[in-house]
């Protein structure tokens, strides 16, 4: 049993993002148990179960609401999430499209993720990612026949040819772009309301390294050529199936900065002082604290970021 804590200490956390909300899971996924249906049934009988109605969690504003197996009803699928490494407590998710939970008791992961404990944030992120994947893969990619969930929800199996289909995660880079005076560049997408700004990001293309993607995406979206590409951290982003790989990079020529006019329609340079003023005046709003982009901005801002930038944020 191996549980790796994403929170580093000492000199290891120098130059790295810490406490990323969806990268704090303390649950042992216990993949070796998925092939034993008898054991899975036994664990289900004693499990704490997250209830997912479509893409929303049964929860309060700060905690998940767990159920027991005897409480589960309606049509749905169960997903084995793993075990608490200390107590051995098993956790599952029950995913249904039936409206069996009152509307006022449902929350999205974006709404509550930053308020959850490390354990609950990890469970919720895992459950949401699985539910998105199962919902979008009801049929076999090879023959088109229906598929069914198996191995504790970790695969889908074709009912016709028996082929197994596994969840996929799409890698995307997100970049903290600075100039040589340590000013930060943020951009606004055309689909966002005025005032909403974030870091530059994009999906990794076939045959491309993360670092190559960083350079390409920044140049495409902002016109800048960057260097000094440095890894900061990563976290899953199950909306619906991404993992965000965070980097910082520096440009030596700010004169070429311009939005591409298609995806990015506005860019702004910030010093710490100008960002604080823009946030407090309402001129800009920043990404939510569940996101790696917000933590990247706080990392750049440094001491006082949480107090100075406050809860000002928007939800993607």
DRENLUM-614295 format. One record per atom (N, C-alpha, C): residue in one letter; x, y, z. Coordinates in steps of 0.02 Angstrom, whole numbers, plus 50000, padded with zeros to 5 digits. Each point is the difference from the previous one (the first is absolute). Layout:
! DRENLUM-614295
aXYZ/...
This chain:
! DRENLUM-614295
x500434994050000/x499575006050000/x500445006250000/x499895004349952/x500425006049993/x499555006049993/x500085004850045/x499655006349996/x500525005549998/x500015003949947/x500495005349991/x499685006750016/x500265003550048/x499735006650017/x500275005249951/x499585004249971/x500235005149954/x500295006150036/x499955000250065/x500245005850038/x500724998750021/x500465004149976/x500704999150012/x500235004450058/x500594998450026/x500265004050056/x500735001649987/x500285004350043/x500715001649995/x500165003449934/x500604998349973/x500225003149938/x499654997249940/x499634994550006/x499674996849943/x499475004449970/x499685004450038/x499455004049974/x500235006749973/x500655001149995/x500245006349972/x499835000349926/x499675005449979/x499835000749930/x499454995449976/x499584997550045/x499474995549981/x499345002250030/x499464998549965/x499345001450027/x499834994950054/x499685002350053/x499824995650056/x499245000050011/x499764994650030/x499314999550022/x499495001249944/x500144997549940/x499525000549946/x499384995950020/x499425003149995/x499394997350030/x499864992949978/x500034998749935/x499814993449975/x500594995249995/x500575001950027/x500594995650000/x500194998150071/x499514999850045/x500154998850071/x499724993450025/x499844995549955/x499674993850020/x500424995950047/x499694997550053/x500344995750049/x499734992849997/x499644998449947/x499674993549994/x500434995149960/x500064993950025/x500334994649964/x499494997149950/x500125000549936/x499524997749950/x499934992449998/x500474996450029/x499954992750008/x499784996549936/x500355001549946/x499824997249935/x500024992549997/x500394996850043/x500054992749999/x499354996750021/x499555003750033/x499374997150023/x499465000249946/x500105003849947/x499475001049949/x499834993549963/x500474995349996/x499874993849963/x499664994750042/x499845001650063/x499684995250045/x499295002350014/x499504997649961/x499325002450009/x499714998450069/x500214994550030/x499764998350066/x500245005250051/x500635001849995/x500285005050046/x499685006849988/x499885001749937/x499685006449985/x499305000350031/x499634994549996/x499344999750030/x500045000750076/x500514996950030/x500095000550072/x500165007250021/x500445003249963/x500185006950015/x499415004749989/x499594998749950/x499415004049987/x499524999750060/x499954994350031/x499544999250056/x500205004150062/x500635001950005/x500235003850058/x500265006949981/x499865002149939/x500305006149973/x499665006450021/x500395005449996/x499725006749999/x499935001949926/x499405002049981/x499845000749929/x499825007249983/x500355002849951/x499835006549973/x499424999149951/x499525004550003/x499434999749955/x500095005449947/x500034997949936/x500075004649944/x499364999849959/x499685005849994/x499425000649956/x500245003849938/x500064996449945/x500315002649939/x500705002450016/x500145006550000/x500685002350014/x500055003950065/x499514999050045/x500015003650063/x500004995450059/x500315002350053/x500114996050061/x499475001650052/x499804994850038/x499595001250059/x500475002650054/x499915006350020/x500485003250045/x499715006350029/x500335002350054/x499875006750026/x500495004849966/x500055006050025/x500465004849970/x500734998550018/x500114995350046/x500694998650021/x500164992750011/x499504995549994/x500124993050013/x499584995649953/x500274994149985/x499624995149963/x499504996650046/x499444997949972/x499504996250038/x500064992749980/x500214995850046/x500124992949985/x499374995850015/x499924994649962/x499454995450008/x500264993050015/x499554995750022/x500144992950009/x499674996149943/x500244993849990/x499744996049945/x499254999050003/x499734999250060/x499284998950007/x499585006149982/x500345005949996/x499655006249983/x499945001149925/x500384996149960/x500045001249928/x499384997349965/x499745004149955/x499414997949963/x500035003349931/x499574997949955/x499985002749932/x500494996549955/x499985001749936/x500454997249950/x500675003850002/x500554996349995/x500645003450000/x500584995149996/x500605002550009/x500614996050000/x500425001650061/x500354995050025/x500445001250057/x500734999849978/x500405004450030/x500715000449985/x500404999450065/x500474995350000/x500434999150058/x500545005449999/x500045004050053/x500475005650004/x500634998250039/x499964995150046/x500594998050037/x499884999450074/x500564999750038/x499984998950072/x500385005550036/x499775001650060/x500395004350044/x500614995950023/x500605002749990/x500604996150013/x500114998450073/x499685003750045/x500084998750072/x499454995450027/x499375001749986/x499444996350029/x499764994249957/x500175000149936/x499754994949954/x499295001349977/x499705005750020/x499335001749978/x499965000349924/x499504996649971/x499925000049928/x499545005749978/x500135002549940/x499615005549971/x499794998249929/x499375001549985/x499734999149933/x499635006449980/x499865000549935/x499545005049975/x499414996449968/x499405002750008/x499414997549966/x499775005549952/x500004998549935/x499865004949949/x499334998549967/x499555004850002/x499344999149971/x499775006349964/x499564999149952/x499685005749967/x499325001550030/x499784995650045/x499345000950032/x500035005950049/x499485003950002/x499985005850045/x499754997750069/x500454996750036/x499824996950064/x500245004050060/x500375005349988/x500245004450053/x499705006949989/x499745003350051/x499725006749990/x500525004849970/x499765004249955/x500435004749964/x500445004150047/x499715002150056/x500375004450046/x500564996450037/x500034993349995/x500524996250034/x500554997749953/x500005002549938/x500504998149951/x500495005749988/x500634998349991/x500525005049988/x500464997549944/x500285004749962/x500524998149952/x500684999850035/x500474996449971/x500674999850028/x500335006949998/x499855003849948/x500285006849997/x499765004250059/x499374999150020/x499725003950054/x500344998650067/x500124993750015/x500214998250068/x500704997150005/x500344998849943/x500644996550002/x500515003150047/x500045006749999/x500515003350042/x499854999650074/x499384998250018/x499814999750070/x500054993050029/x500124995049958/x500014993050023/x500674998350033/x499994994950042/x500614997450030/x500414996649945/x500644998550015/x500424996649951/x499684993549977/x499754996050047/x499714993649983/x499385000949956/x499555004650019/x499395000949963/x500125003249932/x500495004549995/x500155002949935/x500254994749951/x500424995550025/x500244994549957/x499454995349979/x499564998350046/x499444995649984/x499535003249948/x499845006350011/x499545003549955/x500295000749931/x500645001849995/x500325000649935/x500024993549962/x500154994550035/x500014993449969/x499304998149976/x499505001050042/x499324998249983/x499735003949940/x500135006550000/x499765004249945/x500344998049934/x500654998750002/x500364997949940/x499724993549972/x499874995150044/x499724993749977/x499305000949972/x499605004150033/x499315000849977/x499975003349931/x500435004949987/x500035003149934/x500194994849947/x500514996050016/x500244995149951/x499474994749985/x499694997350051/x499494994849989/x499415002949961/x499805006150015/x499435003049965/x500135001049926/x500635001349982/x500165001549930/x500254994049961/x500024994150031/x500244994049965/x499514994250008/x499385000949980/x499514994650007/x500084994549948/x500395001449947/x500074995249946/x500744998749983/x500114994249971/x500674997849983/x500285004149942/x500615002450007/x500325004049947/x500204995649941/x500024993450009/x500214995649946/x499414997749957/x499434998150033/x499454997149962/x499345003650010/x499965004650048/x499395003850011/x499494996750045/x500164994050025/x499534996550044/x499995003250069/x499474998850040/x499985002750068/x500584997450043/x500225004150047/x500504997950049/x499705000150070/x500324996450045/x499784999950070/x500595001150046/x499865003150057/x500525001450049/x500234993550033/x500654999550013/x500274994150033/x500625002050039/x500284995250038/x500605000950041/x499935006150045/x499445000250034/x499885005450048/x499915006849967/x499825000149936/x499915006349965/x500635002649967/x500554996150001/x500635002349971/x500054998649925/x499554996049973/x499994998749928/x499284999349977/x499915000249934/x499374998049968/x500164994449952/x499564995049998/x500114994149958/x499454999649948/x500214998949938/x499534999449945/x499594993650008/x499355000649995/x499564994250008/x499994995549938/x500315002449945/x500024996049939/x500674996549990/x500555003950000/x500654997049985/x500444999050062/x499765002250058/x500374999050062/x500605004550010/x500115004949957/x500585004450007/x499925004650060/x500565001550031/x500005004550058/x500185007149978/x499655004850031/x500135007049986/x500145003650066/x500575003450002/x500245003050062/x499935007649997/x499905003250057/x499965007350002/x500635003249972/x499915005749967/x500565003849973/x500015006950032/x500605002750008/x500085006750027/x500375004249949/x499745006049985/x500305004449950/x500485004850034/x500654999849983/x500485004650031/x499965006949969/x500005005150043/x500015006949978/x500515003850041/x500385004449968/x500475004250037/x499665006650017/x500215002950055/x499785006750019/x500625003850022/x500075006249978/x500645003450004/x499955006750036/x500445001050048/x500085006450034/x500545003849961/x499785005049960/x500445003849956/x500225006450035/x500675001050005/x500285005950032/x500485003549952/x500115006550013/x500545003449965/x500605000450047/x500545003149977/x500615000150041/x499955004650060/x499465003950004/x499885004150059/x499504996750047/x499854993649987/x499544996050041/x499275002549997/x499835003449945/x499295001449988/x499664993749974/x499374999150016/x499614994149980/x499535001949943/x499974995649950/x499545001049944/x499424995250005/x499385002649998/x499404996050000/x499585001749939/x499584995349980/x499585001049942/x499274998650014/x499575002749956/x499284998850005/x499764996749936/x499664994350007/x499724996649943/x499375003649975/x499854999049937/x499435003449970/x499344998050031/x499964993850027/x499384997650029/x499895002350072/x500505003250030/x499955002250069/x499725007150004/x499675001450055/x499745006850012/x500585004950007/x499895006449985/x500525005150011/x500264999850072/x500655000650007/x500305000150066/x500254993350024/x499824994549966/x500234993450021/x500674998549967/x500524998950040/x500674998849974/x500304993850032/x500434996749961/x500344994050026/x500654999149962/x500364994650017/x500624998349967/x499864996849931/x500514999549960/x499944997049934/x500054992450006/x499584996549961/x499984992750006/x499794997049934/x500164993649992/x499794996449940/x500184992750004/x499674996049958/x500104992850000/x500654998149963/x500324994850026/x500604997349969/x499794996349936/x500355001349945/x499844996949937/x500394993549991/x499784995549956/x500374993749989/x500725001349980/x500464996250030/x500705000649984/x500355006050030/x499675003450048/x500265006150029/x500174999050073/x500575002650023/x500174999850071/x499635005650036/x499974999550067/x499695005350039/x500355006749988/x500674999949999/x500375006249992/x499895003149931/x499974995849949/x499855002649933/x499305003149998/x499544996850034/x499325002650002/x499985006850035/x500385000950053/x500045006450035/x500205005549952/x500544999049963/x500265005149955/x499505001449944/x499714994749972/x499535000949945/x499375003750022/x499704997850055/x499375003150022/x500095007350018/x500545001750034/x500115007050019/x500095004349937/x500384997549952/x500115003949939/x499355000749960/x499614994649996/x499385000349963/x499505004950031/x499954999950065/x499485003950034/x500205007250016/x500665001150010/x500225006750022/x500525003249955/x500274996249952/x500525002649956/x500695000050030/x500084997650062/x500645000450035/x500404993649991/x500665000849995/x500464994550002/x500284999650071/x499954994150031/x500214999350070/x500594995250006/x500365000650055/x500564995750016/x499994998750075/x500484996250024/x500034998550072/x499394996250023/x499764995349960/x499404996250017/x500144995550060/x499595000850053/x500134996750064/x499354997050026/x500034993550017/x499414996450025/x499815002250070/x499355001150011/x499755002250066/x499584994750036/x499644995849964/x499584995150032/x499434997949953/x499564995750025/x499444997749960/x499414998250044/x499415000249971/x499414997550035/x499474997849949/x499614994950018/x499464998049956/x499485005549995/x499685000349943/x499475004949987/x499444996349964/x499574996550037/x499524995449970/x499385003549971/x500115004949956/x499455003849970/x500075000349924/x499984994449963/x499814993550027/x500584995250014/x500595000949968/x500494994650005/x500715002449987/x500225005250036/x500665002849988/x500444999350061/x500655000749988/x500475001350054/x500405006149979/x500045004850046/x500345006349986/x500724999650024/x500475001049954/x500714999850016/x500265007249999/x500195002550059/x500165007150008/x500745001449991/x500135005349961/x500695002349988/x500025007650009/x500615002450013/x500125007249994/x500525001049945/x499985005849968/x500465001549946/x500095007649996/x500565002149971/x500185007149997/x500075002249928/x499805006249985/x500125002949935/x500485005950007/x500445000849951/x500485005550001/x499795005749954/x499464998949961/x499785005149952/x499255000950007/x499785005150037/x499295001150012/x499685003849942/x500405002549954/x499725004249946/x499554996149953/x500084993349997/x499604996049955/x499354997450032/x499875002050062/x499414997550035/x499365002649968/x499554995449982/x499355001949973/x499554993850003/x499355001150012/x499544994350000/x499914997349929/x499864993649994/x499934997149934/x499355002249965/x499535002850038/x499385002549971/x499484994749988/x500164993850010/x499534994549991/x499824997050068/x500484996450029/x499874997250067/x500115005350054/x500545003949994/x500155005250049/x499865006849968/x499595003950034/x499805006549972/x500285005950040/x500304998750057/x500285005450040/x500564997350044/x500545003750006/x500544998250045/x500185006050044/x500254998550060/x500195005450046/x500624997950039/x500475004850007/x500594999050043/x499835002550070/x500264996550051/x499875001950069/x500645000150041/x500075005150041/x500464999850057/x499574997850060/x500334998550055/x499614998250060/x499535005750019/x500255006149997/x499605005850020/x499405001149953/x500124999449935/x499455001149953/x499484994550003/x500224993850014/x499514994650006/x499575001150062/x500315001650056/x499625001250061/x499485005549989/x500205005449967/x499545005649987/x499444997949953/x500164996149948/x499494998049952/x499504995250031/x500234995750044/x499554995350034/x499535003950047/x500285004550039/x499605003650049/x499505004849967/x500175002649941/x499545004549965/x499474996349961/x500104993449992/x499524996149961/x500155000149926/x500575002949980/x500185000349929/x500124993149972/x500294995650041/x500124993149978/x499744995250053/x499864993949979/x499874994550046/x500454994249982/x500224996350049/x500494994749992/x499674993250002/x500364994949976/x499724993150002/x499854997850071/x499564995050009/x499824997550066/x500584996350033/x500004999650066/x500564997250037/x500064992449992/x499494996849971/x500064992949985/x500484998849942/x500125005149960/x500374999249937/x500755000950011/x500394996649957/x500725000850002/x500195007049978/x499615003149956/x500155006749976/x500005005150058/x499514999450045/x499995004650058/x500624998950044/x500184993850011/x500594998750042/x500645002449967/x500024999849933/x500585002749965/x500065007550010/x499445003449996/x499995007350011/x500225001750071/x499754996250049/x500195001150069/x500744998550011/x500254994949967/x500724998250003/x500435005849975/x499805002949943/x500365005849973/x499955006050047/x499405001350026/x499885005850042/x500414999750064/x500044994050029/x500414999150060/x499645001750064/x500375002150050/x499725001350067/x499415004949997/x499474998250035/x499415004250003/x499504998949945/x500124994949956/x499554999049943/x499294998750020/x499904995650049/x499324998250020/x499645006050030/x500355003850042/x499705005850031/x499875005649948/x500485001249957/x499955005649953/x499524998649943/x499994993849977/x499574998349942/x499334997350022/x499934997950063/x499374998150029/x499644994449963/x499355000250005/x499584994849970/x499765001849930/x500245005749975/x499815002349933/x500154994549949/x499494997349968/x500124994649952/x499384998949957/x500104996049949/x499444998049957/x500044992549990/x499474997149975/x499964992849992/x499964998349925/x500444995549979/x500004997949929/x499424995249988/
